[in-house]
Amino acid sequence: MMELEDLLRERREQRPAGSYTAELFNDAERIERKIMEEAFEVCLELGRPERDEERIVAEAADLVFHLLVGLVDAGVSFDAVVSELARRRR
């Protein structure tokens, strides 16, 4: 996860032309919309009577990617999220 997070930070700083990720960083509202869209698509896949693992994995990967973009844009590390989850563990 750290490699991806590092790459996302690099894309945010450099904003290379033609990069989908750089385009996202240029529009915070688009990041939010993509997170919501991907979360909805994961829910749709999970709610199907006959689940397709490959589709669930693909949609979950899209959600995690866009969530990481949002976290990087907000200056929040994924480690901070994992630490919060650990703190909540009983």
N, C-alpha and C positions, 0 to 999 in steps of 0.2 A: 504494500500500500504506500509505503514511503516513496518508492520510485515514482509512482504515478503522481503523488502529491508534489514531489520535487519538480516533475515535468510540468505540472499545472502552474506552479509558481513561476517557472521559467517562461511559460507561454504568457502569463499575466504581465510579466515584466517586459518581455521583448515584443509581444504582439506581432508575431510573424505574419506576413501577408499570406492569405489563402488558408490560414489555420482556423478550423471550426471553433476550437477552444478560444482562440484570440477574439473571434467574433462574439462569442458569448461574453467574454470579459468586457466588451465594449457596451454591453446592454444588460444591466443588473436585472431589469424586469424580465428579460428573456430567460435568464438563468432561473428565476423563480417559476416562470411558466413551464419551463422544461422539467423542473423537479416535480411540479404538480402533475404534468402530463405523464411522466414516467411512473410516478406513484400510482396513478389511476390505472395505467396499463398493467402494472404488477398485480393490482387488485383484481382486474378483469381476468387475468390468467389464473390467479389463485381461486377465483370463484367459478371457474368452468367445471361442469359435471365430470368431464374427463380431462384431467390435467396433463399437460405436455411439459415434461421436465425441461426440455431444450428451450421452449418458449419462455418458461418461467425464469430460467437462468439468463436468457438474453435480455428480458425486460428488467430483471433485477440488476444486471450489470449496467444497463442504461441508467437506472435510477441511482445506483451508487456513484457512477461517473459524474452525473449532473449534480448530485449532492456534494461531492468533493469539490467540484468547480465552485459551487456556492460557498462552501466552507472556506476555500482558499480566498475567494473574493472578499469574504468577511474577516479574513485574518485569523481564522480559527483552525487549529490543527486537528487532524483526525485523532491523534493521540489524546487530545483533550476530551473528545467524545468518548473514546474507549475508557479513559480514566473516570469519566462521569458514570459510565455503565458499571465499572468496577466498584465505585463508591456506593452504588445503589444495591449491589449484591448483598444478600443477607446470609 
